[in-house]
Amino acid sequence: MDAGELRGDIVLGSPEAKVTITMVAGPFCGFCYSAYMELEKIITEFEEEAKVVIRVLDGIKRDVSRHLVALSMSGEKDMSREAVREWYSHRHKDPGTWIRRFPLDESPDPETVETLMDEITEWCKANKGMGTPSFVINGRRMPRVYKSSDVKFYLRALFEEIEDDV
């Protein structure tokens, strides 16, 4: 499965990491909150070895998704990382307050943002209807039977496999 980065993705961790975890997440997905918190732990523990790509799949309320994608496109990497971190670390939130907390000096063209969001939706459909949260690790989709807390154990095995190949 090709999980290469899309322009609207938010990247956390080392860009040169040998392991890439792509998480398809919805801003209002209840399970995505705990999944994101698990990925935060992974980035802390495996800072140089792993990177996390957050791929925002929009839902009914597009304002948060639109803003996350626009932040990613803006080139303000630190602000987009902080925005996604704050969004997923607080369960009860007001989208308007959150958006005002992370303002953009220059907003990308709204049509471009919508096009990128549509590309993410199409990527999910092309990859057998990936829902939220879903994980792809180095091009391998994690089966739905796994929980987000299982990602760390899968990573350890993958790191060993990579070391054996070196």
C-alpha atoms as one frame of an Amber mdcrd trajectory, in Angstrom:
protein
   0.000   0.000   0.000   1.390   3.398  -0.931   1.009   5.653   2.085   3.376
   8.331   0.794   2.800  11.768   2.256   0.091  13.974   0.845   0.373  17.760
   0.902  -2.190  18.183   3.690  -0.558  15.682   6.061   0.869  16.746   9.418
   4.261  15.164  10.143   5.558  14.567  13.676   8.925  13.153  14.645  12.039
  12.756  12.541  11.467  13.315   8.803  14.396  10.937   8.085  13.063   8.085
  10.241  13.153   4.574   8.824   9.670   3.844  10.171   6.632   5.855   9.135
   3.323   5.470  10.918   0.444   7.006   9.007  -2.683   7.521  11.073  -5.944
   8.344   9.347  -7.799  10.435  11.902 -11.024  12.381  12.091 -11.183  15.488
  14.269 -14.367  14.310  15.975 -13.534  10.592  16.094 -13.682   9.478  19.736
 -11.231   6.615  19.212  -8.761   8.965  17.494  -8.147  10.828  20.759  -6.673
   7.801  22.531  -4.909   6.660  19.342  -3.230  10.048  19.012  -2.113   9.950
  22.654  -0.487   6.540  22.015   1.347   7.993  19.005   2.590  10.897  21.148
   4.184   8.327  23.463   5.780   6.589  20.480   7.242   9.842  19.153   8.653
  10.586  22.610  10.150   7.104  23.014  11.336   6.595  19.425  12.093  10.209
  18.503  14.763   9.464  15.881  13.513   6.079  14.697   9.871   6.869  13.883
   7.805   9.576  12.319   4.051   9.908  12.491   1.982  11.232   9.624  -1.482
  12.440  10.598  -3.830  12.243   7.622  -6.994  14.171   8.447 -10.169  12.577
   7.113 -12.968  15.087   7.311 -16.379  14.372   8.647 -19.584  16.322   9.025
 -17.894  19.380  10.548 -15.244  20.439   8.060 -14.037  23.596   9.833 -11.474
  21.780  12.006 -10.328  19.503   9.166 -10.017  22.488   6.834  -7.946  24.381
   9.386  -5.622  21.439  10.099  -4.973  20.966   6.377  -4.490  24.736   5.881
  -2.006  24.824   8.775  -0.076  21.952   7.242  -0.005  23.670   3.843   1.139
  26.970   5.363   4.595  25.621   6.114   4.147  26.517   9.787   5.259  23.046
  10.903   5.618  23.888  14.588   2.206  25.531  14.717   0.510  22.676  12.837
   2.110  20.128  15.188   1.023  22.099  18.244  -2.489  22.533  16.827  -2.978
  18.811  16.208  -1.461  18.024  19.611  -3.816  20.429  21.359  -6.851  19.267
  19.396  -6.380  15.588  20.229  -5.270  16.094  23.820  -8.493  17.897  24.838
 -11.740  15.991  24.457 -14.119  18.887  25.137 -13.299  21.684  22.802 -14.795
  24.572  20.933 -13.680  24.589  17.267 -13.979  28.378  16.965 -11.752  29.023
  19.993  -9.236  26.441  18.801  -9.097  27.952  15.280  -8.558  31.443  16.716
  -5.743  30.068  18.889  -3.879  28.941  15.739  -4.367  31.788  13.250  -2.838
  31.820   9.798  -1.167  34.996   8.564  -2.020  34.011   5.029  -4.657  31.357
   4.426  -4.200  29.000   1.492  -6.725  29.150  -1.310  -9.940  27.495   0.006
 -10.374  25.547  -3.245  -6.889  24.092  -2.854  -7.682  23.033   0.724 -10.926
  21.389  -0.431  -9.062  19.620  -3.246  -6.503  18.226  -0.771  -9.270  17.068
   1.552 -10.934  15.326  -1.394  -7.593  13.668  -2.258  -7.362  12.284   1.280
 -10.926  10.946   1.007 -10.113   9.333  -2.353  -6.903   7.816  -0.936  -8.932
   6.260   1.885 -11.496   4.857  -0.564  -8.772   3.509  -2.853  -7.242   1.718
   0.124 -10.346  -0.290   0.916 -12.341   2.283   2.809  -9.952   3.182   5.586
 -11.891   4.608   8.500 -10.742   6.405  11.606  -8.481   5.646  13.235  -6.536
   3.483  10.819  -2.810   2.864  10.767  -0.345   2.143   7.985   3.189   1.332
   9.100   5.864   1.406   6.397   3.240   0.658   3.773   1.556  -2.150   5.715
  -1.962  -1.581   6.943  -2.510  -2.669  10.525  -5.468  -5.034  10.794  -8.555
  -3.526  12.437  -8.389  -6.138  15.222  -5.405  -4.306  16.710  -5.832  -1.476
  19.166  -3.846   1.746  18.949  -1.896   0.652  22.039  -0.616  -2.337  20.009
   1.274  -0.083  17.570   4.249   0.189  19.944   4.689  -3.609  20.048   4.443
  -3.832  16.275   7.120  -1.133  16.016   9.551  -2.991  18.237   9.309  -6.029
  15.950   9.741  -3.798  12.899  12.828  -2.114  14.391  14.365  -5.550  14.985
  13.585  -6.541  11.402  15.230  -3.356  10.083  18.335  -3.937  12.261  18.599
  -7.515  10.951  18.560  -6.188   7.365  21.421  -3.754   8.027
